[in-house]
Amino acid sequence: MRCVATTVDYTLRKRSVLRDFRCGRLSVYDVCDAHPEIRRIATNVGERTSCLCPVCRKENLRLLNFVYGNELESDNGRVYPTEAVFDGLRKRYRDFTCYVVEVCIGCNWNHLVRSINFKNAGGG
Ligand SMILES: [Zn+2]
């Protein structure tokens, strides 16, 4: 099957949030609002990165891949390791979207990094 991946990058949105935070338009409570469940998942299975948190600059960011799609049924909204998204899921499902979220387990900063929609064009 031919698979088409369409990525939407949220870097500009992130820069604007961080700019508003640094100049005081947003408080630490506005930007570091990770839900306790997201923080727990990030602590347990988040993929460690070499990037320092842009807010507290103490912890390295962790990435979570939340996957949504009609065909996923009970697995809808589950977190998958990156290789599972790009390998296994891409072969198994025709249409799904992966939302990549960065989380700091130190200060609770969290932000959508990118979303990737995978569509199998069919053809065996
Ligand atoms: Zn942080």
Residues whose N, C-alpha, C, O or C-beta is under 5 A from the ligand:
A	BS01	ZN	C53 V55 C56 R57 C104 G106 C107 N108 W109
